[in-house]
Amino acid sequence: MLVAMLCFVHCVAGPVLLSVAGFSSLIGASEKVEPVFLLSSVTFGVATLVPAYRKKHHRLSCLTLFLCGIFCLAVRRYVRWTSISEIILVGLGAGMIVGAHALNLKYSKHCNCCETGAGRIK
């Protein structure tokens, strides 16, 4: 979740810094960091969400939300948008990734007895 939040702050700060002429030289370095955020989000997400899905909660909603978030970030990376639509897409993607991790934590904290019968988490 921390990586997704840092990615969001990074991508929102980029256009803001670009609007301030003194910081526009930082945009070149910023573009080089973006693949690191995307790759680390995928790595940490797969490392935490897939085992929890397989061993604990068996909820596709966590994986689907995560993949949709990664898709938003990847599309943003390879398609040129206006500043506002880019910020919205990045916010949406990062929010989905954070939401997937939050749901994963919620579902993973419940005991196995809740996974069967009438006590199943909705």
CORNORVEN-V723098 format. One line per field, one symbol per residue. phi: phi as a letter, one per 40 degrees, with the letter a starting at -180 (. if undefined). burial: 1 if it has 9 or more other ideal C-beta (glycine too) atoms within 8 Angstrom, else 0. Layout:
phi->???
burial->???
This chain:
phi->.ccccccccccccdccccccdccccccccccccdcccccccccccccbccccccbbbfbcccccccccccdccccccbbcbcdccccccccccccccccccccccccccccccccbgccccc
burial->00111111011101101100001100100100110011011101100111011001101001101101111111111000000001101111111111111111011101000110000010
